[in-house]
């Protein structure tokens, strides 16, 4: 069968999607034999009718196999993590070297920021000389020698998703959980993983703000990944406040380094929880993770990864020398009280307005700007404790950001909820 129309009609009429139909669609998306009109009709049929767990598994596998799939021969499990994104979510920079320090291998294929959430690659490119685009031979060498690498996807990984991603935007089908699931997992599974842990955010700074939406996506991701042969669990985690104290590329790298050197806080706590999930899935002992941070083993791996990907050899010891700083640093004044609510998405937009993110793919960003020392829920603020510090390119940008941050915070009596809201297993 080479005609995609019967596949589209089957989904439209509620009969679902099987393996051969998914393979035809995925290959047609990759080679162009499925037209834009047919791709849009396919996406709309999936959005309106759904394809169920079997259909999601079939589509995920077919999209994964539309391009190059990595194969590994390493003396330890190959693992990774995916987050749906949030403000101050710098987990990847700590988690990858932490897992590598415990004997795992982490070929982390990451993305750039678009919209109010930051991208892992943008954060790493705040490090002078760091190269995200690594040929496969270099990726393999770095992963084998260091234990982890964080890179951008190559052009031959999951070409079907690159096409369908654009079609979803144009056809108004972005919110389909079936298509979101296949998009996320096809790219992760193309890395040849033995285990995957998912961090699905819920709350005011998440893409999926409602808990029930986050739970549905987490369940779909876990069922589909396990159905496709990759042991996977998901944590539904809080994004009603920033995860870290910083938002902005160089500022987040600096905070990640502090956590790698033993600093306490929510970023460390969540990283440890995700690492424990990943190790358990891979059949590895979980005990001793904290010692990898407190004793410096994870920091050492991160430093070696940075050097292997073109960055400075002494970043861990001298981050203040290598990471750019903004010329204007201003406090965000607050009346006396406690933080009761935070519009976390608004904080992300404040960083965007400072120049620390992009609204369109390809836009240049200023790695030095952003926010740090952000107050968390339940914490006291006032004349001696600002809501945050703004790092800006000039005074005008700083004033705009100060006003935006003040508008994002509401004082009150509400304290923080749990960092980990739920755990989803197969």
matplotlib code that plots the C-alpha trace (Angstrom):
import matplotlib.pyplot as plt

x = [0.0, 1.4, -1.7, -2.0, -5.7, -7.0, -4.8, -6.2, -9.8, -9.3, -8.3, -11.1, -13.7, -12.4, -10.7, -7.3, -3.8, -1.7, 2.0, 1.9, -0.2, 2.0, 5.1, 3.5, 2.7, 6.1, 8.1, 5.9, 6.5, 10.2, 10.5, 7.8, 5.4, 2.8, 1.6, 1.1, -2.7, -2.5, -0.3, -2.7, -5.6, -3.7, -2.9, -6.5, -7.9, -5.5, -6.6, -10.3, -10.5, -7.3, -5.4, -5.1, -2.0, -1.4, -1.6, 0.7, 3.3, 3.1, 3.4, 6.3, 8.2, 7.6, 8.7, 11.8, 12.7, 12.1, 15.8, 19.0, 18.7, 21.8, 23.1, 25.6, 28.1, 29.0, 29.9, 26.8, 23.2, 22.4, 19.8, 18.2, 15.6, 13.0, 11.3, 8.2, 9.9, 9.6, 11.3, 14.6, 14.5, 18.3, 18.0, 19.7, 23.0, 23.2, 21.5, 23.6, 26.9, 25.4, 24.2, 27.5, 29.3, 27.3, 28.3, 25.5, 26.0, 23.9, 23.7, 21.3, 19.9, 18.3, 16.6, 16.6, 14.2, 11.1, 8.4, 8.6, 10.7, 14.5, 16.4, 19.2, 21.4, 21.0, 22.1, 25.2, 26.1, 26.5, 29.8, 32.5, 33.5, 30.9, 29.8, 26.4, 26.5, 28.6, 29.1, 28.0, 31.6, 32.5, 29.2, 30.1, 33.7, 32.6, 29.9, 32.4, 35.2, 33.3, 30.0, 27.7, 27.3, 24.5, 24.1, 21.6, 19.9, 21.6, 19.7, 19.1, 17.4, 13.6, 13.0, 9.3, 8.9, 10.5, 7.9, 4.9, 6.0, 5.6, 2.3, 0.8, 1.5, 0.0, -3.1, -4.0, -3.3, -0.5, -2.4, -3.0, -1.6, -1.1, 1.1, 2.9, 3.7, 5.0, 7.0, 8.8, 9.4, 10.5, 13.4, 14.4, 14.2, 16.3, 19.2, 19.1, 18.1, 17.9, 15.8, 14.1, 12.7, 10.2, 9.6, 6.2, 5.5, 2.2, 1.4, 1.5, 4.8, 4.2, 3.0, 0.3, -0.9, -3.8, -2.9, -5.3, -3.7, -0.2, -1.4, -2.9, 0.3, 2.5, 0.3, 0.4, 4.2, 4.9, 2.5, 3.9, 7.6, 7.2, 5.1, 7.9, 10.4, 12.0, 11.5, 10.1, 8.6, 7.4, 7.3, 4.7, 6.4, 5.5, 5.8, 3.8, 7.1, 10.5, 12.5, 15.8, 16.6, 17.8, 16.2, 18.5, 21.3, 24.6, 22.8, 21.4, 24.7, 26.3, 23.5, 23.9, 27.6, 26.8, 24.4, 27.1, 29.3, 26.8, 24.3, 21.0, 17.5, 14.7, 16.9, 19.1, 16.1, 14.4, 17.6, 18.2, 14.7, 14.9, 18.3, 17.0, 14.1, 16.5, 18.9, 16.1, 14.8, 18.2, 18.6, 21.4, 21.7, 20.3, 22.2, 25.0, 23.7, 24.0, 27.7, 28.3, 27.2, 28.7, 32.0, 32.5, 32.4, 29.4, 31.1, 34.2, 32.2, 30.5, 33.8, 35.2, 32.1, 32.4, 36.0, 35.3, 32.7, 35.0, 34.5, 37.1, 38.9, 38.5, 34.8, 33.9, 36.6, 36.3, 32.7, 32.9, 35.8, 34.1, 30.4, 29.3, 27.6, 25.1, 26.2, 23.1, 22.0, 19.1, 16.9, 13.1, 11.6, 8.7, 6.5, 6.9, 5.0, 5.2, 5.0, 1.5, 1.3, 3.6, 2.7, 5.7, 5.0, 5.2, 8.7, 9.6, 8.3, 10.3, 13.5, 12.4, 11.9, 15.4, 16.7, 17.4, 15.1, 13.6, 10.1, 11.1, 13.6, 17.0, 16.8, 19.9, 19.8, 21.8, 23.2, 24.1, 20.6, 17.9, 16.7, 18.3, 17.7, 14.0, 11.8, 9.8, 6.3, 6.0, 9.2, 9.4, 10.1, 10.4, 12.9, 15.7, 14.7, 13.8, 11.6, 14.6, 17.6, 17.3, 20.3, 19.9, 21.7, 20.7, 18.6, 15.6, 15.4, 15.9, 13.0, 10.7, 11.7, 11.4, 7.8, 7.1, 8.5, 6.5, 3.3, 4.1, 4.3, 1.3, 1.8, -0.4, -0.5, -0.3, 2.8, 4.4, 2.9, 4.9, 7.8, 6.8, 3.0, 2.7, 4.7, 3.4, 4.6, 3.7]
y = [0.0, 3.3, 5.5, 7.3, 8.1, 4.7, 5.2, 8.7, 7.4, 4.5, 7.0, 9.4, 6.6, 5.4, 2.2, 3.4, 3.1, -0.1, -0.7, -0.7, 2.4, 4.2, 3.2, 4.5, 7.8, 8.2, 7.3, 9.5, 12.4, 11.8, 11.4, 13.8, 11.3, 12.3, 15.8, 18.7, 18.3, 14.7, 15.3, 18.0, 15.6, 12.9, 15.2, 16.4, 12.9, 11.9, 15.0, 14.4, 10.6, 9.5, 6.3, 4.7, 3.1, 0.7, 3.4, 5.7, 2.9, 2.2, 5.8, 6.4, 3.4, 4.4, 7.9, 6.8, 4.5, 7.2, 8.2, 7.0, 5.1, 4.9, 1.6, 1.3, -1.2, 0.2, -1.3, 0.1, 1.2, 3.9, 6.3, 9.7, 12.1, 14.3, 17.3, 19.1, 22.4, 25.1, 28.1, 27.5, 23.9, 23.2, 19.5, 18.2, 20.0, 18.2, 14.9, 13.8, 14.0, 12.6, 9.5, 9.2, 9.4, 6.3, 4.3, 5.1, 6.5, 9.5, 10.6, 13.5, 15.0, 18.3, 21.3, 25.0, 27.3, 28.7, 30.6, 31.2, 28.1, 28.0, 25.4, 23.2, 23.9, 27.7, 27.4, 25.3, 27.8, 30.4, 28.6, 30.0, 27.6, 24.9, 23.1, 21.5, 20.2, 17.1, 14.6, 11.1, 9.8, 12.6, 12.0, 8.3, 9.2, 11.7, 9.4, 6.5, 8.6, 11.0, 9.1, 11.9, 14.4, 17.0, 17.7, 19.0, 16.5, 15.7, 16.2, 12.4, 11.8, 11.4, 13.4, 12.5, 14.5, 17.6, 17.7, 16.7, 19.2, 22.1, 20.7, 20.4, 24.1, 25.1, 22.8, 23.7, 20.2, 21.0, 19.9, 16.3, 14.1, 11.2, 13.5, 15.1, 11.6, 10.3, 13.5, 13.4, 9.7, 9.1, 11.5, 10.1, 6.5, 7.2, 7.6, 3.9, 4.0, 1.2, 3.4, 6.8, 9.0, 11.7, 15.0, 16.2, 19.7, 21.0, 24.5, 28.1, 27.9, 24.7, 24.2, 21.9, 24.0, 21.8, 18.7, 16.4, 17.4, 16.7, 13.3, 12.3, 13.2, 11.4, 8.3, 8.3, 8.8, 6.0, 3.5, 4.3, 4.2, 0.9, -0.4, 0.6, -1.4, 1.3, 1.0, 4.3, 6.1, 9.7, 12.1, 14.9, 17.8, 21.2, 24.3, 26.7, 28.3, 28.3, 25.1, 26.9, 30.4, 31.5, 32.0, 33.0, 31.0, 31.9, 32.4, 28.9, 27.4, 29.0, 27.6, 24.2, 24.3, 25.2, 22.3, 20.0, 21.2, 20.4, 23.3, 22.3, 23.2, 22.0, 21.7, 19.2, 17.4, 16.8, 15.8, 13.2, 11.9, 11.6, 10.0, 7.4, 6.6, 6.2, 3.9, 1.7, 1.3, 0.4, -2.2, -0.3, 0.4, 3.7, 4.3, 6.8, 9.4, 12.3, 11.4, 11.9, 15.5, 16.2, 14.5, 16.3, 13.2, 14.6, 18.0, 16.4, 14.6, 17.9, 19.6, 16.9, 17.0, 20.8, 20.5, 17.6, 19.7, 22.7, 24.6, 25.8, 23.1, 25.0, 26.0, 24.2, 26.0, 29.4, 29.9, 33.6, 34.0, 32.3, 33.1, 36.5, 38.9, 41.6, 45.2, 46.2, 44.3, 45.6, 44.4, 44.0, 45.8, 44.3, 45.3, 43.3, 40.0, 36.4, 35.1, 33.6, 33.1, 33.4, 33.7, 31.6, 32.0, 35.8, 35.3, 33.4, 36.2, 38.7, 36.8, 36.8, 40.6, 41.0, 39.2, 35.9, 33.8, 33.7, 34.0, 32.7, 30.0, 31.4, 34.6, 35.7, 35.6, 37.4, 34.7, 37.1, 38.5, 37.0, 36.7, 35.2, 35.0, 34.5, 34.3, 31.1, 30.4, 31.0, 33.0, 36.4, 39.4, 43.1, 46.0, 43.7, 40.8, 41.7, 39.4, 38.8, 40.4, 41.5, 41.1, 43.4, 44.9, 48.5, 50.5, 50.7, 46.9, 46.5, 48.8, 46.9, 43.6, 44.9, 45.9, 42.5, 40.6, 42.7, 42.0, 38.2, 38.0, 38.1, 38.3, 36.0, 33.1, 30.2, 28.0, 25.7, 22.4, 19.1, 19.2, 15.8, 15.5, 12.0, 9.1, 7.2, 3.7, 1.2]
z = [0.0, -1.0, -0.9, 2.5, 2.1, 3.4, 6.5, 7.1, 6.5, 9.0, 11.7, 10.7, 11.0, 14.3, 13.2, 14.5, 13.2, 12.7, 12.1, 8.3, 8.1, 10.6, 8.6, 5.3, 6.9, 8.6, 5.5, 3.3, 5.7, 5.5, 1.7, 0.6, -0.9, 1.7, 0.6, 3.0, 2.6, 3.4, 6.4, 7.7, 7.2, 9.1, 12.0, 12.2, 12.1, 15.0, 17.0, 16.6, 16.9, 18.6, 17.9, 21.3, 22.9, 20.1, 17.5, 19.5, 19.8, 16.0, 15.1, 17.6, 16.2, 12.6, 13.1, 15.0, 12.2, 9.5, 10.1, 11.7, 15.0, 17.1, 18.3, 21.2, 22.6, 25.9, 29.4, 31.0, 30.4, 27.9, 29.6, 29.2, 30.5, 28.9, 30.4, 29.1, 30.1, 32.7, 34.2, 35.9, 34.8, 34.6, 35.5, 32.4, 33.2, 36.5, 35.8, 32.8, 34.6, 37.8, 35.9, 34.1, 37.4, 38.4, 35.4, 33.0, 29.5, 28.5, 24.9, 25.6, 22.4, 23.4, 22.0, 22.0, 23.8, 22.0, 23.8, 27.5, 28.4, 28.1, 26.0, 27.2, 24.2, 24.6, 28.2, 27.3, 24.5, 27.3, 27.9, 25.6, 22.9, 23.7, 20.5, 20.5, 16.9, 17.1, 14.3, 15.3, 15.5, 18.0, 19.9, 20.3, 21.4, 24.0, 25.4, 25.6, 27.2, 29.4, 30.0, 28.7, 25.9, 25.4, 21.7, 19.1, 16.8, 13.5, 10.2, 9.7, 13.1, 12.9, 9.6, 9.8, 13.0, 11.6, 8.8, 11.0, 13.7, 11.2, 9.8, 13.3, 13.9, 10.6, 10.9, 14.5, 15.8, 18.2, 21.3, 20.2, 23.0, 20.5, 18.2, 21.2, 22.5, 19.2, 18.6, 22.0, 22.1, 18.5, 19.0, 22.4, 21.3, 18.2, 20.6, 21.3, 25.0, 27.6, 29.9, 30.0, 32.7, 32.0, 33.9, 33.1, 34.5, 35.8, 37.0, 36.1, 34.3, 32.5, 28.9, 30.3, 33.3, 34.5, 36.5, 34.6, 31.3, 32.6, 34.0, 30.6, 28.8, 31.4, 31.1, 27.3, 27.3, 29.7, 28.1, 24.6, 25.5, 27.4, 24.5, 22.1, 24.2, 26.3, 30.1, 31.2, 34.2, 34.6, 37.5, 37.4, 39.0, 40.2, 38.0, 40.2, 41.0, 39.3, 39.9, 40.3, 41.6, 38.2, 34.8, 32.0, 30.2, 31.9, 35.2, 35.0, 34.1, 37.1, 39.4, 37.9, 38.7, 42.3, 42.6, 41.1, 43.9, 46.6, 46.8, 48.3, 46.9, 44.7, 41.6, 43.5, 45.0, 41.6, 39.9, 42.6, 42.3, 38.5, 38.7, 41.1, 38.7, 35.8, 37.7, 38.9, 35.4, 34.2, 37.0, 38.7, 42.5, 43.6, 46.8, 46.9, 44.5, 46.9, 47.4, 43.7, 44.1, 47.5, 46.7, 43.3, 41.1, 39.0, 38.8, 37.4, 34.7, 33.8, 33.5, 31.3, 29.1, 28.7, 27.7, 25.3, 23.5, 23.1, 26.3, 28.9, 30.9, 34.2, 34.0, 37.2, 39.2, 37.6, 36.3, 37.1, 34.6, 31.7, 32.0, 30.7, 33.1, 32.3, 32.6, 34.7, 37.8, 39.7, 42.6, 42.2, 45.2, 47.1, 50.1, 53.2, 53.1, 51.9, 48.4, 47.9, 44.2, 41.1, 37.5, 36.4, 32.7, 33.1, 34.6, 31.5, 29.3, 31.4, 30.5, 26.8, 26.9, 28.3, 25.3, 27.0, 24.8, 21.3, 19.9, 16.5, 15.6, 14.6, 16.6, 18.5, 22.3, 25.0, 27.2, 30.1, 30.9, 33.1, 36.6, 39.7, 43.4, 42.6, 45.7, 46.1, 47.4, 51.2, 51.5, 53.1, 51.0, 51.7, 51.8, 52.7, 50.4, 46.8, 44.7, 42.4, 40.8, 37.2, 34.9, 31.9, 28.9, 29.9, 32.4, 30.2, 29.8, 33.5, 34.4, 32.1, 33.6, 37.2, 36.5, 34.8, 37.8, 40.3, 38.4, 38.4, 42.2, 44.5, 48.3, 50.4, 52.8, 50.3, 50.7, 48.2, 47.2, 46.8, 44.3, 43.0, 42.5, 41.1, 39.7, 36.6, 35.9, 33.2]

ax = plt.figure().add_subplot(projection="3d")
ax.plot(x, y, z, "-o")
ax.set_aspect("equal")
plt.show()
